[in-house]
Amino acid sequence: MTWLVALLAVVAVQHAAVHAYTSERYEAGSANIYIPEPSDNQTAQPALVLELSGRCQSGRDVERALNFRRLVDTKNFVLIVPEARRNTAFCPTCGPPFFGGPSCQAWAASPACCANDGVVPTLENRASFEPRDDVTYLHDMIKHAVSNYNADARKIYVFGYSAGGFMAHRLACEKSTEIAAIFSLTGGGIVEPGLCAAWNNTTAGSPVAVAHAHPMRDAVFPADGGTFDGAPTPSANETVSGWAEFNGCEGGVQVINGLDLFRSGGLFARGQDQDTSRVAFNNCGDGGNVEFWTIPSGTHVGVVTQNRPALAESILEFFYANPKPNSLAMLVN
């Protein structure tokens, strides 16, 4: 069987149909798409979940770690696992357990992360951090799923790990009228002035529900902020506070129940029964709930090597609690 035929073949994986989707508009645009099996008991339109990998990491790798596909049937959602396109320059920041070297995969999300090709990225030099348009690249996949798999336009959700988290924040800001909710695991938010038009109130936007989870021992994107490839990265507090302001939240935060999402060992050292603490911002606008999850013992890599199945389940729980309100939902176009 030729490579192209193998790529487009439909195979069965964990009770879900798998399609490889390649857009002819891009040199290497591909994604695995997992579709729920038809059921006489399931009449609702499926939700859509876009799962974005970290830098130097393939989409297949992050899905092996999170394993959302096992829930596609029972939770009724279409899962898109795209492959990030490749940088042309050497990637010195990549290492085990991911691969580095020339031509590593990365998302062009912001000056802080993660597709600069050998120059210090700046907002003024857009090409320094955005050599390609990944917003359109991913939005085309969303449109494909809505039109071909009848995905519910009120339930478009984006999960991102590390650099994928940066891209989730960017996509939500650029497409705030379409994205219902995002969940970012270790990836920073959109705080650079001028990067996203909606963020800076220069175009019509819509509240987006946001959960941002950060391991407090993260040395790659520290919770207190830092630099990456010569550009500043926002702190976790800046990230969630920015979204809280964008969504019109008022009145501070409240503690909500903690969760047990990880197991001890390897790069994750647990010190308590509930390894993840959570706070929610008060009085957010309709469709704009914002939560901040902190993982005191977590490391950047440990959150995807030591996670329990409960992590993916909790992410989906946040998503399903935050569909786009009917009053704000718009056609995907």
TIFIVO-424022 format. One record per residue (C-alpha): x, y, z. Coordinates in pm, 1 decimal. Layout:
# residues N
<pt><c1>X</c1><c2>Y</c2><c3>Z</c3></pt>
...
END
This chain:
# residues 333
<pt><c1>0.0</c1><c2>0.0</c2><c3>0.0</c3></pt>
<pt><c1>141.7</c1><c2>338.0</c2><c3>-89.8</c3></pt>
<pt><c1>209.3</c1><c2>605.7</c2><c3>174.6</c3></pt>
<pt><c1>-80.7</c1><c2>818.6</c2><c3>48.4</c3></pt>
<pt><c1>-327.5</c1><c2>531.0</c2><c3>54.7</c3></pt>
<pt><c1>-212.8</c1><c2>437.0</c2><c3>406.0</c3></pt>
<pt><c1>-252.9</c1><c2>796.9</c2><c3>519.4</c3></pt>
<pt><c1>-608.6</c1><c2>819.0</c2><c3>395.9</c3></pt>
<pt><c1>-715.8</c1><c2>473.1</c2><c3>505.9</c3></pt>
<pt><c1>-989.0</c1><c2>435.9</c2><c3>766.6</c3></pt>
<pt><c1>-895.1</c1><c2>204.2</c2><c3>1051.0</c3></pt>
<pt><c1>-1057.7</c1><c2>105.3</c2><c3>1379.1</c3></pt>
<pt><c1>-894.9</c1><c2>229.2</c2><c3>1699.4</c3></pt>
<pt><c1>-1057.2</c1><c2>185.3</c2><c3>2040.7</c3></pt>
<pt><c1>-1412.8</c1><c2>171.8</c2><c3>1899.2</c3></pt>
<pt><c1>-1371.8</c1><c2>498.3</c2><c3>1707.9</c3></pt>
<pt><c1>-1334.6</c1><c2>551.6</c2><c3>1334.7</c3></pt>
<pt><c1>-1002.9</c1><c2>719.7</c2><c3>1247.0</c3></pt>
<pt><c1>-951.2</c1><c2>937.0</c2><c3>940.5</c3></pt>
<pt><c1>-625.3</c1><c2>1101.4</c2><c3>839.9</c3></pt>
<pt><c1>-708.4</c1><c2>1448.3</c2><c3>711.5</c3></pt>
<pt><c1>-459.7</c1><c2>1630.9</c2><c3>493.5</c3></pt>
<pt><c1>-529.5</c1><c2>1981.3</c2><c3>365.5</c3></pt>
<pt><c1>-394.1</c1><c2>2039.3</c2><c3>18.8</c3></pt>
<pt><c1>-337.4</c1><c2>2404.5</c2><c3>109.7</c3></pt>
<pt><c1>-35.7</c1><c2>2320.0</c2><c3>322.4</c3></pt>
<pt><c1>294.6</c1><c2>2148.8</c2><c3>258.8</c3></pt>
<pt><c1>250.5</c1><c2>1905.3</c2><c3>548.8</c3></pt>
<pt><c1>-92.4</c1><c2>1959.7</c2><c3>700.4</c3></pt>
<pt><c1>-231.6</c1><c2>1648.1</c2><c3>863.0</c3></pt>
<pt><c1>-440.5</c1><c2>1537.8</c2><c3>1157.6</c3></pt>
<pt><c1>-595.8</c1><c2>1223.2</c2><c3>1295.9</c3></pt>
<pt><c1>-969.4</c1><c2>1266.2</c2><c3>1344.4</c3></pt>
<pt><c1>-1158.7</c1><c2>1034.1</c2><c3>1578.7</c3></pt>
<pt><c1>-1534.6</c1><c2>1018.3</c2><c3>1524.6</c3></pt>
<pt><c1>-1789.9</c1><c2>866.9</c2><c3>1766.5</c3></pt>
<pt><c1>-1964.2</c1><c2>552.5</c2><c3>1650.7</c3></pt>
<pt><c1>-2330.9</c1><c2>608.5</c2><c3>1553.1</c3></pt>
<pt><c1>-2573.2</c1><c2>502.6</c2><c3>1824.6</c3></pt>
<pt><c1>-2951.3</c1><c2>471.8</c2><c3>1837.5</c3></pt>
<pt><c1>-2935.0</c1><c2>620.7</c2><c3>2188.6</c3></pt>
<pt><c1>-2726.9</c1><c2>920.8</c2><c3>2082.5</c3></pt>
<pt><c1>-2915.4</c1><c2>1184.5</c2><c3>1886.7</c3></pt>
<pt><c1>-2730.4</c1><c2>1499.7</c2><c3>1994.1</c3></pt>
<pt><c1>-2471.0</c1><c2>1658.1</c2><c3>1767.6</c3></pt>
<pt><c1>-2118.3</c1><c2>1569.7</c2><c3>1880.6</c3></pt>
<pt><c1>-1895.5</c1><c2>1830.6</c2><c3>2038.5</c3></pt>
<pt><c1>-1556.3</c1><c2>1908.1</c2><c3>1883.9</c3></pt>
<pt><c1>-1225.2</c1><c2>1886.9</c2><c3>2073.1</c3></pt>
<pt><c1>-901.4</c1><c2>2008.2</c2><c3>1916.9</c3></pt>
<pt><c1>-591.0</c1><c2>1867.1</c2><c3>2092.5</c3></pt>
<pt><c1>-266.1</c1><c2>2063.2</c2><c3>2043.7</c3></pt>
<pt><c1>78.3</c1><c2>1921.4</c2><c3>2119.7</c3></pt>
<pt><c1>385.9</c1><c2>2084.8</c2><c3>2267.6</c3></pt>
<pt><c1>696.0</c1><c2>2199.0</c2><c3>2083.1</c3></pt>
<pt><c1>914.4</c1><c2>1910.8</c2><c3>1960.6</c3></pt>
<pt><c1>623.1</c1><c2>1677.7</c2><c3>2025.4</c3></pt>
<pt><c1>394.5</c1><c2>1513.7</c2><c3>1772.0</c3></pt>
<pt><c1>17.3</c1><c2>1515.8</c2><c3>1796.2</c3></pt>
<pt><c1>33.0</c1><c2>1137.1</c2><c3>1829.5</c3></pt>
<pt><c1>261.2</c1><c2>1173.7</c2><c3>2132.8</c3></pt>
<pt><c1>34.4</c1><c2>1407.1</c2><c3>2326.3</c3></pt>
<pt><c1>-269.5</c1><c2>1192.9</c2><c3>2247.8</c3></pt>
<pt><c1>-88.4</c1><c2>882.5</c2><c3>2375.7</c3></pt>
<pt><c1>-33.5</c1><c2>1071.7</c2><c3>2700.9</c3></pt>
<pt><c1>-387.4</c1><c2>1211.1</c2><c3>2740.6</c3></pt>
<pt><c1>-582.8</c1><c2>939.2</c2><c3>2557.2</c3></pt>
<pt><c1>-892.1</c1><c2>1146.8</c2><c3>2484.9</c3></pt>
<pt><c1>-987.0</c1><c2>903.5</c2><c3>2210.2</c3></pt>
<pt><c1>-1103.2</c1><c2>642.7</c2><c3>2461.6</c3></pt>
<pt><c1>-1383.9</c1><c2>883.9</c2><c3>2556.4</c3></pt>
<pt><c1>-1497.2</c1><c2>979.3</c2><c3>2206.2</c3></pt>
<pt><c1>-1792.8</c1><c2>739.6</c2><c3>2203.4</c3></pt>
<pt><c1>-1913.9</c1><c2>774.6</c2><c3>2561.3</c3></pt>
<pt><c1>-1882.7</c1><c2>1155.0</c2><c3>2569.9</c3></pt>
<pt><c1>-1993.0</c1><c2>1203.9</c2><c3>2208.5</c3></pt>
<pt><c1>-1729.8</c1><c2>1430.5</c2><c3>2056.9</c3></pt>
<pt><c1>-1515.8</c1><c2>1451.9</c2><c3>1746.4</c3></pt>
<pt><c1>-1146.6</c1><c2>1462.8</c2><c3>1836.4</c3></pt>
<pt><c1>-898.1</c1><c2>1634.8</c2><c3>1605.6</c3></pt>
<pt><c1>-529.3</c1><c2>1571.9</c2><c3>1677.0</c3></pt>
<pt><c1>-334.8</c1><c2>1790.6</c2><c3>1433.6</c3></pt>
<pt><c1>34.7</c1><c2>1771.9</c2><c3>1358.0</c3></pt>
<pt><c1>216.9</c1><c2>2102.0</c2><c3>1400.2</c3></pt>
<pt><c1>423.3</c1><c2>2208.2</c2><c3>1103.9</c3></pt>
<pt><c1>800.1</c1><c2>2209.9</c2><c3>1124.3</c3></pt>
<pt><c1>1049.0</c1><c2>2487.1</c2><c3>1190.3</c3></pt>
<pt><c1>1340.2</c1><c2>2519.2</c2><c3>951.7</c3></pt>
<pt><c1>1601.7</c1><c2>2611.8</c2><c3>1213.3</c3></pt>
<pt><c1>1764.2</c1><c2>2392.7</c2><c3>1478.5</c3></pt>
<pt><c1>1560.7</c1><c2>2357.4</c2><c3>1799.1</c3></pt>
<pt><c1>1809.3</c1><c2>2374.9</c2><c3>2087.7</c3></pt>
<pt><c1>1543.0</c1><c2>2366.0</c2><c3>2358.5</c3></pt>
<pt><c1>1415.9</c1><c2>2019.4</c2><c3>2266.6</c3></pt>
<pt><c1>1530.1</c1><c2>1711.7</c2><c3>2452.6</c3></pt>
<pt><c1>1415.0</c1><c2>1385.3</c2><c3>2608.3</c3></pt>
<pt><c1>1147.8</c1><c2>1258.6</c2><c3>2620.4</c3></pt>
<pt><c1>1077.3</c1><c2>1459.5</c2><c3>2304.7</c3></pt>
<pt><c1>1293.5</c1><c2>1489.6</c2><c3>1997.0</c3></pt>
<pt><c1>1493.2</c1><c2>1794.4</c2><c3>1902.9</c3></pt>
<pt><c1>1738.5</c1><c2>1893.0</c2><c3>1637.0</c3></pt>
<pt><c1>1655.5</c1><c2>2038.1</c2><c3>1296.9</c3></pt>
<pt><c1>1300.0</c1><c2>2082.9</c2><c3>1178.6</c3></pt>
<pt><c1>1114.7</c1><c2>2031.3</c2><c3>1507.2</c3></pt>
<pt><c1>737.7</c1><c2>2065.5</c2><c3>1514.8</c3></pt>
<pt><c1>603.3</c1><c2>2389.6</c2><c3>1663.9</c3></pt>
<pt><c1>304.0</c1><c2>2624.1</c2><c3>1670.1</c3></pt>
<pt><c1>337.2</c1><c2>2986.3</c2><c3>1560.2</c3></pt>
<pt><c1>138.0</c1><c2>3131.6</c2><c3>1849.8</c3></pt>
<pt><c1>316.9</c1><c2>3440.3</c2><c3>1979.6</c3></pt>
<pt><c1>661.7</c1><c2>3599.4</c2><c3>2016.3</c3></pt>
<pt><c1>704.6</c1><c2>3388.6</c2><c3>2330.7</c3></pt>
<pt><c1>626.5</c1><c2>3060.2</c2><c3>2160.9</c3></pt>
<pt><c1>728.7</c1><c2>2872.6</c2><c3>1952.8</c3></pt>
<pt><c1>807.3</c1><c2>2890.7</c2><c3>1581.6</c3></pt>
<pt><c1>1088.2</c1><c2>3142.1</c2><c3>1551.2</c3></pt>
<pt><c1>1351.9</c1><c2>3026.1</c2><c3>1306.5</c3></pt>
<pt><c1>1682.4</c1><c2>3128.8</c2><c3>1456.8</c3></pt>
<pt><c1>1618.3</c1><c2>3497.5</c2><c3>1533.5</c3></pt>
<pt><c1>1502.7</c1><c2>3668.0</c2><c3>1851.3</c3></pt>
<pt><c1>1125.8</c1><c2>3705.8</c2><c3>1802.8</c3></pt>
<pt><c1>960.7</c1><c2>4046.2</c2><c3>1837.7</c3></pt>
<pt><c1>604.2</c1><c2>4162.9</c2><c3>1787.3</c3></pt>
<pt><c1>726.3</c1><c2>4431.9</c2><c3>1547.8</c3></pt>
<pt><c1>882.1</c1><c2>4167.7</c2><c3>1320.7</c3></pt>
<pt><c1>581.6</c1><c2>3941.1</c2><c3>1272.4</c3></pt>
<pt><c1>770.7</c1><c2>3697.1</c2><c3>1051.9</c3></pt>
<pt><c1>1019.8</c1><c2>3635.5</c2><c3>1334.2</c3></pt>
<pt><c1>762.2</c1><c2>3438.6</c2><c3>1532.3</c3></pt>
<pt><c1>488.9</c1><c2>3374.1</c2><c3>1277.7</c3></pt>
<pt><c1>651.6</c1><c2>3230.6</c2><c3>964.9</c3></pt>
<pt><c1>317.4</c1><c2>3064.2</c2><c3>889.2</c3></pt>
<pt><c1>-47.8</c1><c2>3125.1</c2><c3>974.6</c3></pt>
<pt><c1>-138.7</c1><c2>2851.8</c2><c3>1222.6</c3></pt>
<pt><c1>-463.1</c1><c2>3024.6</c2><c3>1321.8</c3></pt>
<pt><c1>-600.4</c1><c2>2969.9</c2><c3>971.3</c3></pt>
<pt><c1>-440.2</c1><c2>2623.7</c2><c3>954.1</c3></pt>
<pt><c1>-630.4</c1><c2>2508.6</c2><c3>1264.2</c3></pt>
<pt><c1>-947.5</c1><c2>2702.6</c2><c3>1188.9</c3></pt>
<pt><c1>-970.8</c1><c2>2520.5</c2><c3>855.0</c3></pt>
<pt><c1>-968.0</c1><c2>2190.4</c2><c3>1046.2</c3></pt>
<pt><c1>-1248.7</c1><c2>2315.6</c2><c3>1271.0</c3></pt>
<pt><c1>-1454.9</c1><c2>2412.9</c2><c3>966.8</c3></pt>
<pt><c1>-1384.9</c1><c2>2071.4</c2><c3>815.1</c3></pt>
<pt><c1>-1519.3</c1><c2>1893.7</c2><c3>1125.3</c3></pt>
<pt><c1>-1829.6</c1><c2>2111.7</c2><c3>1154.9</c3></pt>
<pt><c1>-1922.5</c1><c2>2064.8</c2><c3>790.8</c3></pt>
<pt><c1>-1823.4</c1><c2>1698.1</c2><c3>750.0</c3></pt>
<pt><c1>-1900.3</c1><c2>1543.0</c2><c3>1090.0</c3></pt>
<pt><c1>-2193.4</c1><c2>1761.9</c2><c3>1200.4</c3></pt>
<pt><c1>-2001.0</c1><c2>1886.3</c2><c3>1505.4</c3></pt>
<pt><c1>-2201.7</c1><c2>2123.7</c2><c3>1724.1</c3></pt>
<pt><c1>-2089.3</c1><c2>2481.8</c2><c3>1656.6</c3></pt>
<pt><c1>-2179.9</c1><c2>2571.9</c2><c3>2018.7</c3></pt>
<pt><c1>-1935.6</c1><c2>2313.4</c2><c3>2153.0</c3></pt>
<pt><c1>-1598.4</c1><c2>2385.4</c2><c3>1996.6</c3></pt>
<pt><c1>-1324.5</c1><c2>2322.3</c2><c3>2252.3</c3></pt>
<pt><c1>-944.5</c1><c2>2346.5</c2><c3>2238.6</c3></pt>
<pt><c1>-694.5</c1><c2>2169.0</c2><c3>2463.0</c3></pt>
<pt><c1>-325.3</c1><c2>2256.2</c2><c3>2445.8</c3></pt>
<pt><c1>-18.1</c1><c2>2127.3</c2><c3>2626.8</c3></pt>
<pt><c1>290.1</c1><c2>2351.6</c2><c3>2658.2</c3></pt>
<pt><c1>334.8</c1><c2>2527.8</c2><c3>2322.5</c3></pt>
<pt><c1>-7.1</c1><c2>2390.9</c2><c3>2233.7</c3></pt>
<pt><c1>-140.8</c1><c2>2586.0</c2><c3>2531.3</c3></pt>
<pt><c1>-1.3</c1><c2>2907.5</c2><c3>2383.8</c3></pt>
<pt><c1>-171.0</c1><c2>2819.8</c2><c3>2057.1</c3></pt>
<pt><c1>-500.2</c1><c2>2743.9</c2><c3>2235.3</c3></pt>
<pt><c1>-497.7</c1><c2>3091.8</c2><c3>2391.3</c3></pt>
<pt><c1>-412.7</c1><c2>3252.6</c2><c3>2056.0</c3></pt>
<pt><c1>-681.9</c1><c2>3061.3</c2><c3>1867.9</c3></pt>
<pt><c1>-942.5</c1><c2>3146.7</c2><c3>2132.2</c3></pt>
<pt><c1>-859.4</c1><c2>3514.7</c2><c3>2109.5</c3></pt>
<pt><c1>-859.8</c1><c2>3527.2</c2><c3>1729.0</c3></pt>
<pt><c1>-1176.6</c1><c2>3315.7</c2><c3>1702.6</c3></pt>
<pt><c1>-1351.2</c1><c2>3415.8</c2><c3>2025.2</c3></pt>
<pt><c1>-1692.0</c1><c2>3425.0</c2><c3>1857.2</c3></pt>
<pt><c1>-1657.9</c1><c2>3055.1</c2><c3>1767.9</c3></pt>
<pt><c1>-1446.9</c1><c2>2888.1</c2><c3>2039.7</c3></pt>
<pt><c1>-1659.1</c1><c2>2796.4</c2><c3>2342.3</c3></pt>
<pt><c1>-1380.5</c1><c2>2700.1</c2><c3>2584.6</c3></pt>
<pt><c1>-1009.2</c1><c2>2622.6</c2><c3>2604.6</c3></pt>
<pt><c1>-793.3</c1><c2>2430.9</c2><c3>2850.8</c3></pt>
<pt><c1>-423.7</c1><c2>2517.9</c2><c3>2864.5</c3></pt>
<pt><c1>-178.4</c1><c2>2288.9</c2><c3>3045.1</c3></pt>
<pt><c1>144.4</c1><c2>2484.2</c2><c3>3115.9</c3></pt>
<pt><c1>110.9</c1><c2>2712.1</c2><c3>2810.4</c3></pt>
<pt><c1>93.3</c1><c2>3089.0</c2><c3>2858.5</c3></pt>
<pt><c1>-172.2</c1><c2>3330.6</c2><c3>2744.7</c3></pt>
<pt><c1>-205.0</c1><c2>3618.8</c2><c3>2501.6</c3></pt>
<pt><c1>-76.8</c1><c2>3925.8</c2><c3>2681.0</c3></pt>
<pt><c1>142.3</c1><c2>4086.5</c2><c3>2414.7</c3></pt>
<pt><c1>-16.0</c1><c2>4420.3</c2><c3>2311.5</c3></pt>
<pt><c1>-122.1</c1><c2>4417.5</c2><c3>1948.5</c3></pt>
<pt><c1>-100.4</c1><c2>4041.3</c2><c3>1895.8</c3></pt>
<pt><c1>-471.6</c1><c2>3962.8</c2><c3>1893.1</c3></pt>
<pt><c1>-723.1</c1><c2>4219.7</c2><c3>1776.0</c3></pt>
<pt><c1>-1006.8</c1><c2>4101.1</c2><c3>2000.4</c3></pt>
<pt><c1>-783.8</c1><c2>4105.1</c2><c3>2309.0</c3></pt>
<pt><c1>-708.7</c1><c2>4469.6</c2><c3>2248.4</c3></pt>
<pt><c1>-1074.7</c1><c2>4561.1</c2><c3>2187.3</c3></pt>
<pt><c1>-1010.0</c1><c2>4665.0</c2><c3>1828.0</c3></pt>
<pt><c1>-1268.6</c1><c2>4425.9</c2><c3>1689.7</c3></pt>
<pt><c1>-1583.1</c1><c2>4257.6</c2><c3>1813.8</c3></pt>
<pt><c1>-1505.6</c1><c2>3968.0</c2><c3>2048.0</c3></pt>
<pt><c1>-1695.7</c1><c2>3721.0</c2><c3>2260.7</c3></pt>
<pt><c1>-1626.4</c1><c2>3571.2</c2><c3>2605.7</c3></pt>
<pt><c1>-1442.9</c1><c2>3237.0</c2><c3>2599.8</c3></pt>
<pt><c1>-1442.3</c1><c2>2999.7</c2><c3>2896.8</c3></pt>
<pt><c1>-1081.0</c1><c2>2938.4</c2><c3>3003.3</c3></pt>
<pt><c1>-916.6</c1><c2>2690.0</c2><c3>3237.8</c3></pt>
<pt><c1>-542.0</c1><c2>2733.7</c2><c3>3277.8</c3></pt>
<pt><c1>-349.5</c1><c2>2463.8</c2><c3>3469.0</c3></pt>
<pt><c1>12.1</c1><c2>2521.8</c2><c3>3567.1</c3></pt>
<pt><c1>267.6</c1><c2>2295.3</c2><c3>3739.2</c3></pt>
<pt><c1>444.5</c1><c2>2509.3</c2><c3>3997.6</c3></pt>
<pt><c1>780.7</c1><c2>2335.5</c2><c3>3940.3</c3></pt>
<pt><c1>770.1</c1><c2>2408.8</c2><c3>3567.4</c3></pt>
<pt><c1>1121.3</c1><c2>2508.0</c2><c3>3455.8</c3></pt>
<pt><c1>1032.3</c1><c2>2554.5</c2><c3>3086.7</c3></pt>
<pt><c1>748.9</c1><c2>2805.1</c2><c3>3123.3</c3></pt>
<pt><c1>774.1</c1><c2>2905.8</c2><c3>3490.8</c3></pt>
<pt><c1>447.9</c1><c2>2991.5</c2><c3>3662.6</c3></pt>
<pt><c1>593.8</c1><c2>3332.1</c2><c3>3755.1</c3></pt>
<pt><c1>689.6</c1><c2>3405.4</c2><c3>3395.1</c3></pt>
<pt><c1>1031.3</c1><c2>3405.6</c2><c3>3231.0</c3></pt>
<pt><c1>1184.4</c1><c2>3395.3</c2><c3>2884.2</c3></pt>
<pt><c1>1185.5</c1><c2>3140.4</c2><c3>2605.2</c3></pt>
<pt><c1>1403.4</c1><c2>3170.4</c2><c3>2293.9</c3></pt>
<pt><c1>1484.8</c1><c2>3526.2</c2><c3>2397.9</c3></pt>
<pt><c1>1124.5</c1><c2>3645.5</c2><c3>2433.6</c3></pt>
<pt><c1>937.1</c1><c2>3704.8</c2><c3>2762.2</c3></pt>
<pt><c1>670.4</c1><c2>3453.8</c2><c3>2862.6</c3></pt>
<pt><c1>369.1</c1><c2>3564.7</c2><c3>3068.1</c3></pt>
<pt><c1>307.7</c1><c2>3440.5</c2><c3>3419.9</c3></pt>
<pt><c1>16.9</c1><c2>3211.2</c2><c3>3491.7</c3></pt>
<pt><c1>-148.4</c1><c2>3489.8</c2><c3>3692.6</c3></pt>
<pt><c1>-117.3</c1><c2>3731.9</c2><c3>3400.5</c3></pt>
<pt><c1>-271.5</c1><c2>3472.0</c2><c3>3174.2</c3></pt>
<pt><c1>-583.5</c1><c2>3404.9</c2><c3>3379.8</c3></pt>
<pt><c1>-622.0</c1><c2>3765.3</c2><c3>3495.1</c3></pt>
<pt><c1>-610.7</c1><c2>3882.4</c2><c3>3134.4</c3></pt>
<pt><c1>-889.2</c1><c2>3645.7</c2><c3>3037.7</c3></pt>
<pt><c1>-1090.5</c1><c2>3740.0</c2><c3>3347.2</c3></pt>
<pt><c1>-1074.1</c1><c2>4104.7</c2><c3>3241.4</c3></pt>
<pt><c1>-1159.1</c1><c2>4019.1</c2><c3>2880.2</c3></pt>
<pt><c1>-1459.3</c1><c2>3813.1</c2><c3>2994.8</c3></pt>
<pt><c1>-1586.2</c1><c2>4080.5</c2><c3>3233.5</c3></pt>
<pt><c1>-1528.3</c1><c2>3886.7</c2><c3>3558.5</c3></pt>
<pt><c1>-1573.2</c1><c2>4088.3</c2><c3>3877.4</c3></pt>
<pt><c1>-1538.8</c1><c2>4030.5</c2><c3>4250.5</c3></pt>
<pt><c1>-1218.6</c1><c2>3827.7</c2><c3>4291.8</c3></pt>
<pt><c1>-1196.8</c1><c2>3448.1</c2><c3>4306.0</c3></pt>
<pt><c1>-1334.8</c1><c2>3159.9</c2><c3>4507.5</c3></pt>
<pt><c1>-1173.6</c1><c2>2825.9</c2><c3>4591.2</c3></pt>
<pt><c1>-1344.5</c1><c2>2525.7</c2><c3>4431.7</c3></pt>
<pt><c1>-1285.8</c1><c2>2158.4</c2><c3>4501.0</c3></pt>
<pt><c1>-939.7</c1><c2>2018.2</c2><c3>4439.4</c3></pt>
<pt><c1>-868.5</c1><c2>1716.6</c2><c3>4219.6</c3></pt>
<pt><c1>-650.9</c1><c2>1405.9</c2><c3>4217.7</c3></pt>
<pt><c1>-513.2</c1><c2>1387.5</c2><c3>3862.3</c3></pt>
<pt><c1>-159.0</c1><c2>1249.7</c2><c3>3880.1</c3></pt>
<pt><c1>41.6</c1><c2>960.0</c2><c3>4016.8</c3></pt>
<pt><c1>374.6</c1><c2>971.0</c2><c3>4198.9</c3></pt>
<pt><c1>699.0</c1><c2>872.4</c2><c3>4034.0</c3></pt>
<pt><c1>925.1</c1><c2>983.3</c2><c3>3753.3</c3></pt>
<pt><c1>908.3</c1><c2>1358.0</c2><c3>3706.6</c3></pt>
<pt><c1>612.3</c1><c2>1406.4</c2><c3>3939.0</c3></pt>
<pt><c1>638.6</c1><c2>1400.9</c2><c3>4318.3</c3></pt>
<pt><c1>306.0</c1><c2>1402.5</c2><c3>4497.8</c3></pt>
<pt><c1>282.8</c1><c2>1539.1</c2><c3>4847.5</c3></pt>
<pt><c1>-88.8</c1><c2>1534.3</c2><c3>4918.4</c3></pt>
<pt><c1>-409.5</c1><c2>1348.7</c2><c3>4837.2</c3></pt>
<pt><c1>-541.3</c1><c2>1620.7</c2><c3>4608.3</c3></pt>
<pt><c1>-254.9</c1><c2>1720.6</c2><c3>4379.9</c3></pt>
<pt><c1>-440.1</c1><c2>1997.8</c2><c3>4195.7</c3></pt>
<pt><c1>-590.7</c1><c2>2309.5</c2><c3>4356.2</c3></pt>
<pt><c1>-846.8</c1><c2>2524.3</c2><c3>4176.8</c3></pt>
<pt><c1>-994.1</c1><c2>2872.1</c2><c3>4197.6</c3></pt>
<pt><c1>-1269.6</c1><c2>3023.7</c2><c3>3984.6</c3></pt>
<pt><c1>-1318.1</c1><c2>3391.1</c2><c3>3908.7</c3></pt>
<pt><c1>-1647.4</c1><c2>3538.7</c2><c3>4024.5</c3></pt>
<pt><c1>-1926.0</c1><c2>3700.0</c2><c3>3824.0</c3></pt>
<pt><c1>-1787.4</c1><c2>3638.4</c2><c3>3477.8</c3></pt>
<pt><c1>-1987.8</c1><c2>3725.9</c2><c3>3170.4</c3></pt>
<pt><c1>-2218.6</c1><c2>3474.0</c2><c3>3009.0</c3></pt>
<pt><c1>-1998.4</c1><c2>3205.1</c2><c3>2852.5</c3></pt>
<pt><c1>-1682.1</c1><c2>3348.4</c2><c3>3010.3</c3></pt>
<pt><c1>-1600.3</c1><c2>3132.8</c2><c3>3314.4</c3></pt>
<pt><c1>-1231.1</c1><c2>3144.2</c2><c3>3408.7</c3></pt>
<pt><c1>-1053.7</c1><c2>2890.7</c2><c3>3631.7</c3></pt>
<pt><c1>-691.6</c1><c2>2868.2</c2><c3>3750.2</c3></pt>
<pt><c1>-563.0</c1><c2>2521.4</c2><c3>3839.3</c3></pt>
<pt><c1>-230.5</c1><c2>2495.1</c2><c3>4023.3</c3></pt>
<pt><c1>-28.0</c1><c2>2172.9</c2><c3>4051.1</c3></pt>
<pt><c1>223.1</c1><c2>2232.4</c2><c3>4334.4</c3></pt>
<pt><c1>434.5</c1><c2>1918.1</c2><c3>4277.3</c3></pt>
<pt><c1>405.7</c1><c2>1914.5</c2><c3>3900.3</c3></pt>
<pt><c1>683.8</c1><c2>1963.0</c2><c3>3646.0</c3></pt>
<pt><c1>654.5</c1><c2>2058.9</c2><c3>3281.7</c3></pt>
<pt><c1>698.5</c1><c2>1704.5</c2><c3>3153.8</c3></pt>
<pt><c1>560.1</c1><c2>1525.7</c2><c3>3458.6</c3></pt>
<pt><c1>205.6</c1><c2>1645.9</c2><c3>3394.7</c3></pt>
<pt><c1>193.6</c1><c2>1438.4</c2><c3>3074.7</c3></pt>
<pt><c1>400.1</c1><c2>1139.8</c2><c3>3189.1</c3></pt>
<pt><c1>238.8</c1><c2>1086.2</c2><c3>3529.9</c3></pt>
<pt><c1>-121.6</c1><c2>1183.3</c2><c3>3458.6</c3></pt>
<pt><c1>-414.4</c1><c2>962.1</c2><c3>3553.6</c3></pt>
<pt><c1>-716.5</c1><c2>906.0</c2><c3>3325.6</c3></pt>
<pt><c1>-892.5</c1><c2>1157.2</c2><c3>3551.1</c3></pt>
<pt><c1>-700.3</c1><c2>1441.2</c2><c3>3384.9</c3></pt>
<pt><c1>-865.7</c1><c2>1397.4</c2><c3>3044.4</c3></pt>
<pt><c1>-1199.7</c1><c2>1334.2</c2><c3>3214.1</c3></pt>
<pt><c1>-1172.3</c1><c2>1655.5</c2><c3>3417.5</c3></pt>
<pt><c1>-1077.3</c1><c2>1857.2</c2><c3>3110.5</c3></pt>
<pt><c1>-1384.9</c1><c2>1728.7</c2><c3>2929.2</c3></pt>
<pt><c1>-1598.7</c1><c2>1804.5</c2><c3>3234.1</c3></pt>
<pt><c1>-1486.2</c1><c2>2168.1</c2><c3>3216.2</c3></pt>
<pt><c1>-1555.8</c1><c2>2178.2</c2><c3>2843.5</c3></pt>
<pt><c1>-1903.5</c1><c2>2031.9</c2><c3>2865.9</c3></pt>
<pt><c1>-1995.8</c1><c2>2272.1</c2><c3>3147.8</c3></pt>
<pt><c1>-1913.2</c1><c2>2563.4</c2><c3>2917.8</c3></pt>
<pt><c1>-2085.0</c1><c2>2549.5</c2><c3>2578.0</c3></pt>
<pt><c1>-2120.2</c1><c2>2872.6</c2><c3>2386.4</c3></pt>
<pt><c1>-2445.1</c1><c2>3038.9</c2><c3>2501.0</c3></pt>
<pt><c1>-2712.5</c1><c2>3051.0</c2><c3>2232.8</c3></pt>
<pt><c1>-2706.3</c1><c2>3429.3</c2><c3>2247.8</c3></pt>
<pt><c1>-2335.1</c1><c2>3433.5</c2><c3>2158.4</c3></pt>
<pt><c1>-2302.6</c1><c2>3136.1</c2><c3>1922.8</c3></pt>
<pt><c1>-2210.2</c1><c2>3222.7</c2><c3>1566.2</c3></pt>
<pt><c1>-2177.1</c1><c2>3018.2</c2><c3>1250.0</c3></pt>
<pt><c1>-1826.9</c1><c2>2882.0</c2><c3>1189.4</c3></pt>
<pt><c1>-1701.0</c1><c2>3045.5</c2><c3>872.6</c3></pt>
END
